[in-house]
Each structure stands twice: as structure tokens, then as C-alpha cells.
């Protein structure tokens, strides 16, 4: 059929069936606001009698009222009356309580003009309640088969051509509900419907409107059945066949749609949460910025107060008292440390003091005092560190008979996974006892009858009426002949589950019940306690169980009660005290009562940590019913056992399962990773080594490789293990270094990097553990030489006279060792002992990473036997990006120094330079971009305070410095500051020590200084300034 296209000037008729409600005014106003130019409005008085008089026009459009003072007419008859009165080429309807948006008619007319063979066009419609709350949106693409299934077209969504009316399409006056559905099916016989995916109408559901959604559902279903009865004999075979096919797939589609709706809800909820959290973060960031500004102002004000105070007369004359007070505190600390030693060590310390060996005495007393200072309230509990097998081994079948008891009430979808898992786990034979507790799902009984044929000697009971969980289990218990396990219908068991579950019971006659780990099982939940967990992303429940099954040290953990989702029960105990008390009705908390009765006879309940049983949690009862049952039965328990919940609260608060649970979760996270982890053994002190490890961690995780970061935190006394990956993070605390070894052996990493051991509380113990390679067999181990801790505990090769020692002979080193001031006791009595233990550790280390040739050379002077293991790997300079800074070399010498300048960083050099400048009134300035530690003041000196790395270039410009000095007095292995300055292009001087000297020597604006007097250093830097200035001027002259 060919339908001629419409011209946009053709008349459109909007028919309104009016019940003379107050909402008619708004409906008419929505028509009057249409942007389409040629519309007539016909109002049909469906109520009958006298209708409220109407104007002769609706805005700029004509308006006519029919059936004024007439008899009441039904919905279909009133619609037909409107069609009969209509003159338009395009027709549409609008109920008197609904609304059209201004472009509704124009959009649909344009769609019909663009699609000349279409009979109708419709748009999206939003359904709202009386308060304006959106209930749903009608926005489905057209499909004639779907139209036979349900009406997805609100009556005012559609404009249709008059051709449909002329062809005999009318509202069936036998229908007073769903009449529009029948009408649209008729119209669809004459052509296609075009969907315009724009919201152009509002469907207001309230009162007598929206009957099928909010009205009497029985009347609505009756109306729908009448329409279906009419069309089932009229539809062609193709549509009927399509409907049958869709009916077959409807349950699955409904399930998929329900899941999609739920996921859509979750996505929208997450978006809302993200928006709220982003808003909170913005607000918090603003507060933090303001707080930082206030703190900076406060710090500046206090620094000025301190400066005034330090320069005051009273501060100077009380200096002896402060020194005396400091010595008194040190003596008190030393005495406290002395009292903590045993008598043999006390005698040794006294002998050192009497012979003038103050350094070893000070170290020993400081170590003892420091051990007592470590917080006893660590933020982390100590985690277990059991041994793990490299692979799980098959478990020997049990030699005893086992019964498996399963009560079932509905939960059909859980049955196949449960029985499939049981069939896969028959290494130990068992007898299956199943009770169908009068399930209302008719599929369950025949399914069980067929499936239990796969299990020899299985027993299937059918209750005529529902007894509830307790009644069903007690019924099955009458048929139990052996120790048995009670299983919920919504679990899945792994292979060798019975062997592991019954092991504690077979080895200890006082164990009454055994429960495994599960994802959803209250105190037995894994990995999070008392939470319904999902299985970790990327893993199956069987893979999680395989990790736990590899646990070698699998001693059971005592718990206050078993958990009934999967609970092994000793038959002897159950016969003595009975099984579950019927007072607990359909179930929940009945196992808590049973466990209390067993404990009264001296029995125990344990968790077996090497078994994981998946639990869906909810196969028997809907979640709301489950909560009601739990609340009711909890009240019964509280009355019977007044102290019981205090015991539970203590257990929950102390969580004694956590040490094992956290360790196993770390093993699961390692299994979850697609790539073996990198282990980094590190310290917590910020600096270059700290920055190196953080950058390495970030790059490693970005590459999809997890990191296990092991830290000895001297501040908290924790031996932390931080698991870092794209899947998640976990932080654990262990008791000694050998625990780290078991962790490493358990996760089987790709490699181990020892980044920095300075500040470790017992470095000698760690080195001996490394030398024994406990847990490290077959794993490559590297160490990074960020400093010279392995050469001398002074770290920077600064001797007791506070100068660079240049590694003298061993006798001199031993003499110095006893006089060194050390921030952290190392546990060695001499440099000889220190280096000997390090040498044994280096013997098992595969690679020794030096970041410069000078570092390598110093290392092999002490450990020449390991020269072949040293790999020189310079730091990447790719991230040193700063804009070039132009300094004014024509001005007098202005020395810039960047960083936190302590003694080994050249504090004394800076002080001597300032004294030389001020004493001789030289025209030289010194600016420290950073801080001097400790602080001092000088007339020529200015300090900017801490700087932001990203703002280094503008900070240099503001300082006015034209020659920069890197004053470090030790052979640094690498210097971030030196490379930052070279990246800025400023002139840089340093002493002939270490990696910075190598870098500066090859830098076009660099000068390696000879270490000499302050006056000569100033002279060298000023001559350097003049030389650079001359070179610059000559270059400018050549370009001109």
C-alpha cells in the first residue's frame, strides 16, 4: 500500500475525552502551546450532562465541544464520537489529565512526512504520579509482535493518518479498558509505526488514570484477556509463531531484565555516591588549602617568635641549664636501658664504661631503651605466618563412614550446583540424606528423585507439610548412623572437603563441631569477618579453596559456635543432647543453642582453616524472612544464656581468627594476580631511596604486576607487609623476619629487591635470615646500593670526627666504629662482625645494583669477592623536567643551596662560608631553598623554607642566586637535587665525591670544587661565575 506524504500545512485534530475534571484546563493549555501551526481541538463530553462551558478556541486553534448535555458515554464510544467529528488529515488523542509538550505535534508530523509509507508516529512518554515523581518512561521501538504481547503506547503518544479511520478502524465499544491497545493493533494492520525517540508528552497516573498500573489488577487482567481472545483468532500464523517463541524465552528474558534493572540501579546509585563524594572531596580540598595557609602563617609567626627568643639575653644565659637538662634526660634513658638488661650484659656495659668505650655502651643502652619505647598498641594485630605447600596435595580418604544431611525448601536454582559439587567430591564415600520440606516449587521433588539415583544408598524424604529447617533436620537426624555434616542447600563443596572438615574431629575427641571458611558465614566469613563476601574478582570458589588447601600448618581454631551452613557434627554428642530444639521454628540460631549445650558437657567447636565452602546465603528463605527469624531466635538465646552474647561480642571484638584469615587472604590475592609479584624489602624513612621505591611500586602496579612491600617500621614496632595491586590492598603485621620468609615462600614472587635496611631494629637478624635463604629458594634476590650501610653503619661513610673517611684499613674502621654516633643500634660489636654478616648475605644475593661507577668502586673495595655480582644501573633522568632558568651572572656572587641541609649534606660547609662572608663583609649572598638542620642565622643568609618540587624553577628565579652549590661531604650514590638543578640549566658546583661529581663533571655549566678553605671556595665559585659570564657575553657578540 502506498500512502502519499503529507504537507506540513495539513490539519491535525486532537481529540480529548473529558470527564469535566479540573485538569482539563492544563491539558488544553498544553495543546494551545504547540508549535505546529494548524490544529483543531475536539472535546467529547464523556461524563454526560452539562459540561463546564469552554471557549470557542484553544489559544490560536479552533475548539469544539460535542455531546453537551448528552448522555454519559464510555471510553470507546467517546473516542469514536471524537473521530467522527474530526476533520484533520492527522489524528491524535489526549486524555483530560495528561499533557503534551510544545513540540509533540510538530515532531510527529515531521516523522510522518519523512516516512510516507508509515501509518502512525509516536514519541517517548514519561509517566508521573500526582506529586510529579517519575514512575517510568515509555520509549520502546515499534514491533508489531510486541504490540500483541502488551500495550506500550500511551494513547496520547501517537499521531496517525486519517487513512486508518477511513479504512474502518474504530474503538471497539465492547471494551472500556485496554480499548486503546485494541485500537493500536487495528491501526498496525494498515502500516508501520515510526518511533521518535524524544520525550514530548507526560502521562499523569492518579485517580482513575493509569488503570493497568495503579487500578484494580483483576479488572485490568480481565480486560487484557478480552483483547487477547479477540485477536488470537485474527492474527496471522507468522505473528502467532513469533509469540510462541517469545513465550518460551520469557522466563529467561524476565530474569535477565531483572538483573539488568538491578545493575542499572546499582550503577545509578554508584554514580550518585561518586558525585556526592566528589563534592565532599572538593569541599575538603578547599578546607585543607585554607588550613595549610593558616598553618603556614602560624609557622612563620612562631618562627619569628623563636628567632627573637633565641637572640634574647635570657636564652643565652640559660644555655648551661638546657645542656644540663639534656644530659640528665640522656642519663635517665641510659639508666632505664641499663635496668632492662640482664646481669651479664650489665657487667659488659660497665666494663665498656670503665675502659672508656662509650660508643658500644651507648648503643647497647639505647637499643634496650628503644625496645621499651616501641608502642605496645600497634595499629595492626600480629598476623599468623604458617607454612604453605608449593602445591596442594591429595588428601587421604577417610576410613570412617560419613553421613551428609541436606534439608531443602525451594531454592531450585541452587540444587544443581550443590549436587554437581557433591558428585565431584567423592574421594571419601558418604551417605546422602535429603529431605524435601514440602517445597512449593513443583520442580524440586521430581528433580531430586532423578538426581539422587547418582548417589548410592541415598535417602530422600518428603514432608507432607513444611516443618521448617529445624523440623526437617530433626527428621533426617532420626536416620543418621555416623558422624555427619549438615549442609545448606545453597552451598557448593570442593574436592577433598570431607577429609579436611573431619580431620579435627578425628584427632580430638572433645571436638563437637567443625566449620570451614566460607564467603558468607558470620564469624567464619572469608576474607572479611562477619560480612557476606563475594568471591575475589577473577577467581572461582574452587580456586580460593585450592589456596587454602595448600596450608601446611592447618591447626584448627577454636570458635564459640559452629555455623550451620556447613557444620560437621559428632554423632555421639548429638545423641547425648539431642539435635535442634523445635522452639527455633523454621530455623536460624538453632546451631548456636546446640553448640552451647555441647559446651556445657566440655566439648569444643572449631574452624578448620584449610577448607573453603562457597555459600550463596539465602537458598531457603527470602532475606526479609531470614532477618525476622534471626531476630526472634536471638531473643530466645539471650533468655537461655544471659552471658552468651557477651562472649560473642568479645570474640567479634578480638577476632582471634584474623591472624590466619589475613594471611590466607594475602595468599588468595597472590593467586588472583595474573603475574607473580615483586617483593620490595624497604624502610620508612623519606629520602632518595624512599622516592626510588615509590616510583618503582607505581610503575610496577601500572604494568599489572602486584607488589609486596615489606617494612620494618621503627616508629610503631611493626613488621608490615603491604600488598599493593590493581585488585586491592592489604596491610599485615608480622612478629619476626622469618615470618616474611614464609609469606614470600607462600606467594612465590617473581623476584625480591632489598631496597634499604637502614633504621631496621635488628638488621643482623635480618641478614642472618637472608643468608639462610629461608623461604627464598629459587627466587632471584637483588639489593640496591642507595647508601653505604653495608660498608659501615654510619650510612654516609662519615667517621666519628664527622668527616668523609674514604674507607681506611679495618683496624682504623674498628677504632672508629666504637666511637660512632648511630641513630639506630645495629647489633654488631665491631665493623669486622658487621661486614662478615653482610658478606654471608651477599653470598646468596644474585644481583647488587649500583647507581654509579663511584658507588661500585667503593663497594668492591670492601667486598671484592662479589665484584662480578655488581650491576651499574644509573637512575633514569626522564622525569627530571623543569624549564630552563636564566641567572644573572653580571651581578655579584649569590650562592644558592637547595634541600634540607644536615651535617652530611654540608651544613658545616654552609656555616663556614657564611662566617667568612660576614667576617670580611664580602658582597656575597647565600640563599638556602629549603632549610638548615639545625638552623643558624647569618647576615648574608636567607632561607626560603620547604619548597614544592614542581615550583623549583620559579623559586630559583625569585631567590636571585646565580651560582648553585651542592655542598654534600659524602659520596652520594645519586642526588635528586643535583639533577633537578641541572635540569633547570643553572650553574652548579660540588665537591669531588660520588655520583654527583661524575654528573657535574660532564655538565656544561658545572664545576667540581677542590675541598679547601672557605675563602678559597668562595674564590673558586666567583671565578666560575666570571668565566661563565665571559662565555655568555662572547656567545652573544658572535650572534650579533
C-alpha angles and dihedrals in degrees: 000000000000118000119195115236119255125243111233090239093064115118121263118203120206112197118203120193102208130203088182092253125160090247091069090083091060092045091052091046090054089055092047089055094057115126093214108101106217117054135139121199123211119190116196115204097225093166092062128215121061113351121202106270115258133205117260090243139041102219105300092344129089117253129199131186118209131192093026107175089002131130120282113271130199127246095266096042093049090050091051090049090055092048091051091053095045120109098181130116088219121041135198143163135230126184115225094248098046131084139223120212115230098261097043099104095036093051094049094044089052090050091052091048090051091049107043095177094055119102096202145009129207139181140207116289127199118215116213136176127234091279094052094254110150111243101178143324127243105215110135125145113244121269120162092210091053089051088061088054099050142344108257094164117090107212095248094048092079138072114187135186120260086238088082091057092044088052091059103266109154138158109267104241090205086075124069093167126044087014090136091054090055090045094053091049088055092049091049089061087070101050150317128307119230117218116215105197097215129105106245106148142046122220109202111204115199141101108009093346126101092026099175091052104040106009133082104317093203092057090045092052091048090053091048091050090052092054091047091050090053095050102037090079093042104048118098122246095257093057092044092052091048090051091052091051091050092048089056093054096038098096091053092043090049090051092048091047091050090052091046091050090049092049090047089052091049092049092050091047091049091049089052091049091047092051091049093046092047089052090049091048091051090050092046091048090053090050091048092051091050091045091050091051090050092047092049090052091047092049092050091049092048092046088056090050090049091048091052090046094049091050093049124108093236092055092053097048093047092054093102090054092052091049090049091049092051091051090048091054091049091050091049091051091047091050091049089051091047092054090051092058124089117248095262092056090043089057091048092051091049090051091052091051093048092050093047096252095137098157098065090041091052092048094050094048092044091051092052093047092046091053089056091047094059110109113261089201100066114183088235129055117233110267124222118250108200123170119265126206116235087235132011113256128215112265120231113254116256116259093212130076118255131197121208114207119199124176113196131198114167115305091125094171091060096055102075094051090047097049093040089056092047091051091052092050105060100122085118113041117237139177115239120219114187131178124194100207096208094289114200090217105093092204095068105071098050090043091053092047091055097041098047089062085078091063118069116229092007117161122213120192125188119203114212090213131024110269096177127237095299095048093046093050093047089050090053091045090066087067097044115116103170142033102298146196123227112218130189115224092240098064135094121209127210129224116286090018096138093050091056097037095054098038094093092047093051093049098044121041091199094064108104100177139013126201126186130216115274139173092247116026113111108239090011094053117129137237093000121039119243093359133113097240129195118228108269112272115271095018134094124222088252091055091051089050091049089059092051091044089061090064107120099186096054102157110162119253119226115239130183094240141006120245115233102220088087114357127160110215130197107234093212091060094045091053092049097050102019123240124268125354110240089220087082089070117197092002150270125121091022090114090053089057092047092050091051091052089050092049090054087064092051099262126138136218121217143185117227107218099198096066131074120190118187114233123190090193110216109052094125106036137024112254095253093050090046091056093048091051092048093051093048095048093044088061089055091052093049090054094048098042110027094183097042099094091047086059090048092048091050090050093048092046095049095034098198091186092063098086091059095035094052093048092051091047089056088053089050092050089053089051090048092057117095090217132039113262132253112234117211119190105202149151131241100237114116117234140092095317090048091051090048094054093045091052090046091050092050094049092045094051091045087057090056095255118127123228130216106203113198116197135179101207109199090188096063102018090240127143094207130195113196117193110203124184144131089264096056148295134265130183121200136176124218134193102229144000094262087064087061088055092056090048091052091047089050098052095038097214126203093242145340125233121195100206104172135345099181111126093026109145095222108019093162090058091049092050092050089050090051092048089054089050089214106180093000101088111136093005118114112239125199133179127206120220100218090149139354100268090129091054096046133352088233083082095207100050089250110150129218088273087058096246133116104275099201089215104283124194120306095255091056089046092053090049090051093043092065090054101042120118107227126189091205123034111237103199096238125117096206142012087250092060091043095054093041092059091046090050091057090051092049089054090069097036113100102204133022110201117209120183096208141021092246091057091050092049093052092047096053091048086071100028105030091156090070098047090113091059094056115104118188107218112169117212116262112255094196094106096052098100120156132143116254115267120212112214124199105244092176091071123082118279111293112179118210122199122185129202142025102315114208126161098283089044090060104272092148091048090056092046092050092048091052092048090051092049095046095042093053096033091236119182091242129119129202122203121186111202094202127015143302114234106232099022125234133171133228135171092244094044131097126177123197097192125226115349135204113246092222089055097049095110096054090041090056090050092051092048094062092218116151103182121041125209126203097198101184113144098200131070099260115205090220135346123214090188094054092051092045089055093047089049087057089053096234124146109267134194129187141162122266095265131121132313097339090060091052090051096045092047090061094042115104092223096038135112128191107212129215109235104241139121122332091247092054092046090054089048093051092050094046092049087049089053092050092047092052090046091052092048090050093049092048091050090051091050091053093052091051 
